[in-house]
Amino acid sequence: MMKKRLFTPLKEEEIKELQVGDIVYLSGDVYTARDKAHNRIIEYTITDAEEDIPIEKGAVLYHCGPLVRKNSTGGGEIIAAGPTTSSRMEATTPQVIETLRIRGIIGKGGMGIATREALQKYGCVYFAIPGGAAVLAAIRIKAVKAVYWADLGMAEAVWHLLVEDFGPLVLGIDAHGNSLYEEINEEATRKVLASTTNPN
């Protein structure tokens, strides 16, 4: 396990060096995207309107519906930015990764086999951020650069954020198909089986 500081845009070669369990602090541009944003990305892809997708190719997505407070200048201040359960986006994430060549996804709870295969195929990783730390996550957001698709609502809009040392992020799924969640489940299963076969 290593601690690393990474800066966006993430390079494919540095992504492929990461291993499950690595601790990462991320600085640079991050885009929030939840269910409705994923659905719209796919809709725009199907209708050949990809140029209208506001997320840059090779970006980092954060599964997050931030709580935003209007400030005195008329802009927005993120006051809470906890992660959304990533499995909600499982059905659409592989296509979003393919369309936008996403390099990193931040969320909680892990993702399924289809997403893991897409991560491996396109050189992308899944970072886990602790749930329940929404205010601490917001502290690491230094600016709101833009908000897109506001018609989807505050939580579902795409927020373009500038972050600094965002984390700690734990590499949950790497670009080689390895999953920390699977490793933990296998270890837990081994311990349960060992305790039932050797009760003393």
C-alpha positions in Angstrom: 0.0 0.0 0.0 1.3 3.4 -1.0 0.3 7.0 -0.4 0.3 9.1 -3.5 -0.7 12.6 -4.6 -2.1 12.8 -8.1 -3.1 15.7 -10.3 -5.8 15.9 -13.0 -5.8 15.2 -15.8 -4.7 11.7 -14.8 -2.4 9.9 -17.2 -3.2 6.3 -18.2 0.3 5.2 -17.3 0.1 6.5 -13.7 -3.4 5.0 -13.4 -2.1 1.6 -14.3 0.6 1.8 -11.6 -2.0 2.1 -8.8 -2.9 -1.0 -6.8 -5.9 -1.8 -4.6 -5.4 -0.4 -1.2 -3.3 2.6 -2.3 -4.1 5.8 -0.5 -4.5 8.8 -2.9 -4.9 12.5 -2.5 -6.3 14.1 -5.6 -5.9 17.7 -6.8 -7.4 19.4 -9.9 -10.7 19.2 -11.7 -13.5 16.8 -10.7 -17.0 16.6 -12.0 -20.0 15.3 -10.0 -22.4 13.0 -11.7 -25.2 10.9 -10.4 -28.1 8.9 -11.9 -29.7 11.5 -14.1 -26.4 12.9 -15.4 -25.3 9.4 -16.4 -28.6 8.9 -18.2 -28.3 12.2 -20.0 -24.7 11.4 -21.1 -26.0 8.1 -22.6 -29.0 9.9 -24.2 -26.6 12.5 -25.8 -24.3 9.7 -27.0 -27.2 7.8 -28.7 -28.5 11.0 -30.4 -25.0 12.0 -31.6 -24.9 15.0 -29.3 -21.7 14.2 -27.5 -20.3 17.7 -28.2 -23.0 18.9 -25.7 -21.7 16.8 -22.9 -19.9 19.3 -20.5 -17.5 16.8 -19.0 -14.1 16.7 -20.5 -12.7 13.5 -21.9 -10.4 11.7 -19.5 -12.1 13.4 -16.5 -12.6 12.2 -12.9 -16.2 11.7 -11.9 -17.4 12.0 -8.3 -20.7 10.2 -7.4 -22.0 13.0 -5.3 -25.0 15.2 -4.9 -23.5 18.2 -3.1 -25.3 20.6 -0.8 -24.7 24.1 -2.1 -25.3 27.4 -0.4 -25.5 30.7 -2.4 -22.8 33.1 -1.3 -22.7 36.9 -1.3 -21.3 37.2 -4.8 -24.2 35.1 -6.3 -22.0 32.0 -6.7 -22.3 28.7 -5.0 -20.4 27.4 -1.9 -20.3 23.6 -1.4 -21.0 23.0 2.3 -21.4 19.2 2.1 -20.1 16.8 -0.5 -20.5 13.2 0.7 -20.4 10.3 -1.7 -23.4 8.6 -3.2 -23.7 4.8 -3.3 -22.0 4.0 -6.6 -24.0 0.8 -7.3 -26.9 3.1 -8.2 -24.9 4.0 -11.4 -23.8 0.4 -12.2 -26.1 0.0 -15.2 -24.8 3.2 -17.0 -21.2 3.5 -15.8 -19.6 1.2 -18.3 -21.0 3.2 -21.3 -20.1 6.5 -19.6 -16.5 5.3 -19.1 -16.3 4.2 -22.8 -17.9 7.5 -24.1 -15.8 9.9 -22.1 -12.7 7.7 -21.5 -13.1 8.4 -17.8 -9.8 8.0 -15.8 -11.2 7.9 -12.3 -14.4 7.4 -10.4 -14.9 8.4 -6.8 -17.8 7.0 -4.7 -18.7 4.6 -2.0 -19.6 0.9 -1.7 -17.8 -0.4 -4.8 -19.2 -1.3 -8.2 -20.1 -4.5 -10.1 -18.4 -6.8 -12.6 -19.5 -4.8 -15.7 -17.9 -1.7 -14.4 -14.8 -3.5 -13.3 -14.4 -4.8 -16.8 -14.8 -1.3 -18.2 -12.2 0.0 -15.8 -9.8 -2.6 -17.0 -10.6 -2.1 -20.7 -10.3 1.7 -20.8 -7.6 2.3 -18.1 -9.7 3.7 -15.3 -9.8 3.2 -11.5 -12.4 3.4 -8.7 -11.6 5.4 -5.6 -13.5 4.9 -2.4 -14.1 7.9 -0.1 -15.4 7.4 3.4 -19.1 7.9 3.8 -20.3 10.2 6.6 -17.5 12.8 6.0 -19.5 15.1 3.8 -18.3 18.3 5.5 -14.7 17.2 5.5 -14.9 16.5 1.8 -16.3 19.9 1.2 -13.3 21.5 2.9 -11.1 20.1 0.1 -13.2 21.7 -2.6 -11.5 25.0 -3.3 -13.8 26.4 -6.0 -16.9 25.7 -8.1 -15.8 26.3 -11.6 -19.2 25.8 -13.2 -22.5 24.0 -12.9 -24.1 22.2 -15.9 -27.5 20.7 -16.4 -29.0 22.6 -13.5 -32.4 21.6 -14.8 -31.8 18.2 -13.2 -31.8 19.7 -9.7 -29.0 20.6 -7.3 -28.1 17.1 -6.4 -28.3 15.7 -9.9 -26.6 18.6 -11.8 -23.0 18.3 -12.9 -20.8 20.4 -10.7 -17.3 21.2 -12.1 -15.1 21.4 -9.0 -11.5 22.4 -8.2 -10.2 20.2 -5.4 -7.0 20.2 -3.5 -5.6 17.1 -1.7 -9.1 15.6 -1.9 -9.1 12.5 0.2 -7.9 10.2 1.6 -9.2 8.1 -1.2 -8.7 4.3 -1.1 -8.1 2.6 -4.4 -11.0 0.1 -4.3 -10.8 -1.3 -7.9 -7.6 -0.9 -10.0 -7.2 -0.8 -13.8 -6.2 -4.5 -13.9 -9.4 -6.0 -12.6 -8.5 -6.3 -9.0 -11.1 -5.4 -6.4 -10.4 -4.6 -2.7 -14.1 -5.4 -2.0 -13.6 -8.9 -3.5 -10.4 -9.5 -1.6 -12.1 -8.5 1.7 -15.1 -10.7 1.0 -12.9 -13.7 0.2 -10.9 -13.1 3.4 -14.1 -12.9 5.4 -15.4 -16.1 3.8 -12.1 -17.9 4.6 -12.3 -16.8 8.3 -16.0 -17.9 8.6 -15.2 -21.3 7.0 -12.2 -21.7 9.3 -14.2 -20.9 12.4 -16.9 -23.4 11.5 -14.5 -26.2 10.7 -12.3 -25.5 13.7 -14.6 -24.2 16.4 -12.0 -24.4 19.1 
